[in-house]
Structure formats: structure tokens, C-alpha cells
Amino acid sequence: MSAYERFAGVYDKMGSDRFSARMFAYTEQILTRLGYHPKSVLDLACGTGTAALKWAGRNLAIYGIDGSRHMLSVARRKARDRKIKIAFSHQPLTAFALPARVDLVTCYFDSLNYLLTEADLAACFRSAARVLYPGGYFIFDMNTIEAMKVIWGAQVYADETPDLA
């Protein structure tokens, strides 16, 4: 069983989709300051598709890539339920491709931290560069070793609801 097989079903319930929504809003602020108006977006490590769905609401060409078939299944269902067309595909962070170039690549929720070597991170950046139009942007967030020690350290984050703990 993959780590995300059961997790995908509760991911949004536990509020993890809220971070993607906040990062989407933050990205819009960045793009406004830059005066940049993308017409196409790749949401890399898209998870359950929350950010991809928000981008689709801007009437853009949207792609979503994730390494978990189970997360993509949830993302596809959410898009289908909203009658939104998003091209989702199952691909690794280290070697992905699209049928067309995009103006913007996003990768939220520290997803690049799944890449454990500099070589894998460089491979991801090369793939992003290949799918971006010249002058396009790759906007992502990532924890550093220092942040893992200082900010996260021994922190425990837990919550309990009637149907989830």
C-alpha cells in the first residue's frame, strides 16, 4: 500500500488543502507585483488539486502533476464535480513533461522536500525549465535544514475531530 492510498481520502478533511489556497493567493500577489499574467500553469505535486482548481477559475490552461495516483484520483473527482477541465498526470518530480509549454510552474506545501538529494532537486529544476516558456516563473516553497531544526524541531501538530485524528 502506498503512503497516500488512504491519506488521499482525508487530506482535504484535515485542512491540508487550506495551505494550497493560501499559497495560491500569495502567488497572485507576487504575479501582480511583477505585472505578470500567465495564460497557462502547471501545478507540480498538485495533490488533491486545490491550487489547480483555483488556477482553472482564472480561465487558464491548467496542468496538474503528482507522484501519487491516489491524490490524483481525488483531484480528478474534484475537477469533474465542478465541471472543470484540468490535464492531470501521474509523473515523478524529477522527470516530468507536458504536451505544451506553460507560463508558470507552482509547487506548494514544501513538496520539493520530498526530493532528498541535490541531484534530484536539480533534475526537478531542469524539468521545470524545459516546460516553462522563456521568461516564465517557477514559484515554490521549501523547508531548509535550518528551518527543520529551528522552526519545526520537536513541534508536534495534532488535531482530533469526530471522524479524524
Protein Blocks (a to p, Z undefined) as FASTA:
>chain_A
ZZklmmmmmmmmnopmmmmmmmmmmmmmmmmmnopacfbdcdehklnommmmmmmmnopa
cddddfbfklmmmmmmmmmmnopacddddddfklccdfbdcfbdcdehhllmmpmbfklm
mmmmmmmmmmpcghiacddddddfklmmmmnmmaccddddfkbZZ
